[in-house]
Amino acid sequence: MQSRPIQLLAAFIGLMASAVLAPADARAELLLIRNARLIDGTGAPPRTGVGILVRDGWIAAIAPNLSLPDTPILDVGGATVLPGLIDAHVHLGVVPGSGQRHDPPEVTRELRRQHLRAYLACGVTTVLDTHIDPAAARDIRSELAAGEPGPRFLILGPGFVTPGGYLSDASPATATLEEVSTRFALLAELGAVGVKVFLEPGFGLRPVWPILSPEIRAAIVRTAAAHRLPIYVHAQREEEMKMALAMGARAIVHGGFYDGAPSDEFVRSMVESKAYLMTTFSLADAQSIAFHPERLDDPLVRRTVPALERATAREPASESFLSRAQIGMAEPLVPGFLHSVVASFMLTEASMAKRLASSQQAVRRLQAAGVPIVAGSDSGNWPIDPYHFHGPTTLREIQLLGAAGVPPADALASATRIPARMLGLSDEIGTVEVGKRADLVIVREDPLKDLGVLRTVEWTLQDGVAHTPEEWMGSEPPPR
């Protein structure tokens, strides 16, 4: 039997051998999309027989039966054109399952390139990375600048954590006012579009971590205002979400409420604050792949998820490794030799489904009350999590929003128009209108009838460049 390092090397060589040259990265000078059924994302009814003229990466005209001599034509034959999708909560610096495989640097870099392509193959043209190591951010920016295909890459940079708190073992903590200033200088250098603050006391039955002090939180608020950076807060329970609102948070980055419903008072506070709420239902859904490995045979997953990651997700040991780590994090007083036993009772398929349903019900209630909801998958959230794939998890997240009872048009808005507004990019992306970027996704059927058709992308346009999913991935589709 091959050793683990040899297996990794063989998989990496296979990955490299299957890759072909990237699709053309220059913006299309002219392209005419014809015979489209247009859902423009503004809330207007769908239109049929529409032409969309793209010039130098921007939408130049939209009209019925549009024609222009000597212009390259993409006749979509009645397919549905939508705004390019936005996933407002990803972690591109993290490779799923890498914490178990201990990938060498060259494998990590190649897998990240595949992740960038996977988002485009899934119709996702913009992502917001809500917590990323500076070195990883620079590396990804360098790849994109060199012409590697990928979505528009926005970051919050490394978030604020407290000494001894959540993630303090993996991220520099902030304990002094001077360290607050130093962190903001780093965010400016990285080009962050906001600042992430962690308010996480623990995932289990009792608090296990300290959170940022009121003094440090106040300093973050003052300095963020001076830098004109909005605040995004990691919080999952109502008490910490109230702290987030007190900080003037632009958004709370988790739907939360996995074990209870929001109070009437909190719902009113969220509406009055005008803060956005991100879904991250996949936190309670992705691990169900361990109970339903047939999800790994989905054509979209096979097309967009690297074989090495799919292999890790198939290994029974992966779920055991992850669940033991989850128990160790949530309940550190439980002895290590009991982690598997406790996980077998606490992390069942039924318990995960219950947590998902609780979060979905809370988000649906908040959405119905008028809280702006933003789709965020939390893909790549933890290196030892092998199930949070980059790309297809975004589409799953939108489907879960629809399954929560959110009308399909509103679910689509949560991945287009609403996050564009949250990010201050409504003048460029989020809807299909003249004068905006030609970031588009084209699917055959009607997502207003079935959000599942988002999984059957036919073309994605990024800044006017149109390719099929196979072309964005740089390979032919896998055998069926």
N, C-alpha and C positions, 0 to 999 in steps of 0.2 A: 504493500500500500504506500502511496506517495505521502511524503511529509506535508504538513500544512504550508510551509514556505514554498515548496515545489508546486503544490496545487495553485497557490496564489500566482506564482510566476507564469504557470501554464495558462491560467485564466487571463492574465494580463496580456500575454503574447497573442492569445486568441482574439481578445478585444481589439488590440492594435491591428491585427491582420484583417479583421472584418471592416475596419473603418476605411472610408474613402475620403477624397478631398471634400472640404466644406462647400456648401452651396455658395453661389456668388454673393458677396457681402456688400456690393455697391447698391445704392438705391436705384430702383427702376426709374428711368427718366420719364417714360410714359407707359401707362397700362390702362386698358379699358376693360372693366368687369361688366359683363352683359348678362341679361336674363336672370337677374337676381331677385330673390324675395328678401326684402330688406327689413330687418328689425333694427332700427337705428339707435335704440337705447335711450331715446329722449322721453319715452312714454307714448309716443305717437303709434297709431295702428300700423301693422306691417303693410308694406307696399310690394306689389309684384311688378314684374317686367321692368325693373330698374337697372339703369346703367350708372356706374361709378367710375369717374375718370381720376386716375392717380398721376400726379406730376411731381417728379423729384421727391417722392416719399410722402407727399401731402395730398389730401383729397381736394381736387380742383373743381369738380362738378358732380352733381347727382341729379339725374333726370330720367324720365321714362324713355325707353328706346334711344338712348344716347349713342351717337356714333361719331367717329372722327377718322378721316382717311389716314392710311399709313400708320396706324397705331396698333401695337401688339394687343391682342384680345384674349381675355380669359372668359370664355363662355361657360357659366356655371350651371346652365340648363335648369333654372328654377330652384336651385339650392338656396339655402338661407344664409344671408350675410349678417354678421353681428359685429359689434365692437370687439377688439381684442380683449381677452380676459385679463383680469388683474388678480393676482394672489397676494394679499396684503400681510401675510404672515408666513414666511419661509425662513429656512436656515441653510443657505447654499454652502456655507462653510463646513457643513456636516455631511458625511457620507453614511447613509443607512447601513447599519451592521458593521461598520468599520471598527467599533470598539471590541467586537468579538474576533474579527479577522486580523486586526493589527496590520492594516494595509501599509505597505511601504509608500514613500512619497510619490513615486512615479505612478503608482496605481491610483492613489488619491487624486492626482491631477487629471488623469485620464477619465476617471469616473465623474469628476466635476464637469469636465467638458461635455460628457454625455448628459448630465443633468441639465445643463444650459440648453442643449438641443431638445431635450425631452419637454421642457416647458413650451417651446415653440411648436413642437409636434402635437401638443395637447391644446393649442390655441391660446396659450398664456403668453402675452406679449410684454407684460410688466410685472415685476415682483418687488416686494418690500421685504428685505432681510431685517428682522427685528432684533437680532443679537448675533454679532459676528466678530470673530477674532480679527484684529487689524491686518495680520499677515495674510489671512485667507481673503479678506476684502481686497487687498492690494493685488493679490494673485489673480483673482477673478476679473478685476478691472483690467489688468494687464492682458489677460486672454481675450476679453471683449474688444479692447483697443487694437489688438493685433488682428482682428477680423474673425475671431471665433463666433459662430452664430449663438445667439442667446437673447433672452428677454431684456427689456430695460431694467437695469439693476440699481435699485435704490436701497439705502441702508440707514439703520439707526446707529450702527456702530456697536461697540461693546456697551452693555447696559450697566447701570449703577447697582451694585450689590454691597451688602454690609459685611464687615469682618465676622466670620463664623456663620454667615447666613447662607441662604440658598445660592448655589453656584460659586461660592467663595473659594472652593477648592480648585476651580478651573478658570476664574476670572479675577483680575485685580480688584480688590475691595476698596470702598471709599469710606474713610473714617474721619477726615478732617476737611475744613473749608478749603484749604490749599489743594487737597486732592480733588475737590469738586472742580476748581478752576483748571487744574491740569487735565482732567478728563474732558472738559469742554474744549480745550485747545486741541486735544487729539481728535475729537469729533469734527472740529472745523477742518483739520488737516485731511480727514478721510472723506469730507464732503457729505456728512450725514444730513439727512433731511428731517431729523427729529432726535429725541433723546428717550432711551428706554430706562424705566425705573422698575426694579423688582420689589414687590411687596408680597412676599411668600413666606408664611410662617410654617408651612408644612402641608403634606398631602394626606396625612393619616388622621387618626382620631384625636390627636393632640398636637399643639404647636411644638416644633422641634428646632426652629431657627429664629434668631432675632431678625428684625426688619430695620430698615433705615430709620434713624432717630428723627424726631420732629425738626431738630436743628438742621440736619443734613437735607431733609426733604425741603425745608424752606429755602435753603441755599440753592438747591437745584432749581426750584421755581424761579427765584430771582435771576439766576444766571441764564436759565433757558430763555426768559423774557428778554434779557439783554442781548442774547444771540439770535433772538427771533426764531427759536426752535420749539416746535410743539412737543408736548410730553405724552409719551405712550407708556401705559402702566400694565405690567404683569400683575394681575390679581384674579383670583378665582372664586373667592367667597365674598359675601356682601360686606362684611366689616372692612376688608381691605379695599374693596371697590369704592366704598364711601371715602376712604382716605384718598383714593385716586381722584375722585371728583373734587375733593377739597384742594387738591393740587392744581386744579384746572386742567385735568387731562384732556387732550384731544381725543384719545381713544383708550379703551380698556381692551387689551389684546387677547382676551379669552372670553368665551361665552360663559364658562364656569357653571355654577349651580348644579353640580353633579349629584348632590345629596340633599337638595331642598329647593324650594321655590323662592323667588325674590319677593320681598315685602312690598306692600302697596306704597309705602313711603319711598323705598328705593326706586321703584318704577317712576314715581313722580320726579324724584331727584335726577334720574337719568334723562328724562324728557326735558326738564328745565335746563340742564347743563348743556344740552345739545352735543354731548360726547358720543362718539361712535363706539360700537361694540363689535368685536371680531368673533367669529363663530368657533373655530378650532374644534368642531365636532369630532374630527379624526383622532383626537387624543383618546376618545372613548371607542373609536370604531376600528382603527387600523389594526390593532392587535387581534381583532377577530379573524384576521387572515390565518392565524395559528389554528383556529378551529375550522376554517373553511379554506384550505390550501388551493381549492379549485379557482379561487379568485386570482391566483398567480397564472392561470391559463387564459385569462382574458386577453384577447388579441392586442388591446391597447397596452396592457402591462407588458406583454411579451415584446412589443415593438419598442417601447420607450424605456423600460427598466433594464439596466445592464444584467447580463446573465449571472455575473458573480453575485450581485445583490439578490437576485431571485433564488439562487442556490442557497444562500445563507437563510433566507426567509423560509425555505422548505425544510431546513434541518430542525427536527424536534428539539434538539438541544438549545436552539436559539430562543424559543419561547420560555423554556425553563430558566435560561440564563437571565433573560430580561425580567421575568416575574420575580425571581429571587432578588434582583437588584432593586426592583420597585418596592418590595417589602422592606428591604434594608434601608432604603431612603425614607419611606413613609413611617416606619416603626423601628427606629434604631435600637430600642430596648429589647427587641426580639432577638434571641441568640441566632447566630448564623446557621447553625445546624437545623433550626426550625423554619427557616425562610421558605423552603419548598412546601412544607406542610401548611403553613399559613397561607401561602399563595394559592394552594389548591382549594382553599375555602373562600378566599377573598377575591381572587382574580379569575372567576369562572366566566363562561360565555354569558350566562344569565346576569351576573353582576355588572358586566361591561355594558350589556344592552340596557340595563336599568339606568346606569349612569348617563348613557347617551340620551335616552328618552327624557330624563330629567333636565338635561342641558337644552335639548331641543324645545321642550315645553317652555322653559324660561325665556329662551331667545324669541320664540314665537310670540309670547306675551309681550315682551319688550318691543318687538317689531310692530305689533298691532297697536301699541300705545304711542308709537311715533318715534321710537329710538332708531337712528340710522344704523343698519346692520351691514357689516362688511365681511365678505368671505375670506377666510384665512385658514390654510390647511395645517400650519405648523410642521410642514414637511421637513425632514432632517432634524427633528427637534433634539435627538439624543443619539450619540454615536453607537450605543449598544442596542438601540431600537432598530430592528431590521425591516420594519413594515411601513414606515412613513416615506414612501417613495416620492421622489421629485417628479412632478408632472401629473401623472394620473390621479394622485391624491387630491389635487385641486378640483378636478372634475367630480370626484366622489364627494368632496365637501359641498359643492353646489347642489348635487343630488340630495344630500342629507338635509340641506336647508329646505328644499322642496318637500322632503318627507316630513319635516317638522310642521308642515301646514302653511308655509309661506307660499303665496301664489307664484307661479313660474316667472312672471314678468318681474316681480320684486326680487326673486332669487337671482335672476340675471343682472338686475340693477346692482345687487350686492357684490357682483364681481366685475362691474363695469363703471357705471356712472357714479355710484356712491363712493367707492374708494378713490376714484379720480378727484372727486371733490375734497375728500379727506386729505389727500396729498397735495392739494393746491394745483392740480394739473388739468382742471376741467377745460381749459382753453386748448389743450393738446390731445387728450385721450379721453376715453370713457363713453363717447357717443360717436356715431358715424355722421359727420356733418362737414360741409365745405369749410376748408381752412384748418381742419384738424389732421393729425398724423394718420397715415394710411396703415393703422394697426387694425387688422380685421381677421375674423375667423369665419370660415365657411363650412357649414354642415349640410348634409343632404335633406334632412327632415325638419320638422318644426319643433324647436325646443319649448315653445309655449304650450305644446300639448304633452311633451315628454322630455324632461331635462336630461334623460339618459342619452338622447341623440348627440349631446355634446361630446360623447365618447367616440363619435364617428366623424372626426374632423377630416375634411377633404383637402382644404388648403388653409394655411395661415399666412397672412401678410404682416411682415414686420418692417415698418418704415417703407412700405410700398413694394418690398421684395416678396414675391409669392412662391411658396413651395408646398408640396404635399408633405404629410408627416414623414414618409419614407425619405424624402429628399432632405428634410431638415435633420433627420437622424443620420444621414449620410450612409444609408445602407438600404438594401431591398427588404421588404417585409419578411418576417420569419415564416417558416412553413406552417400551414394550418393542420 
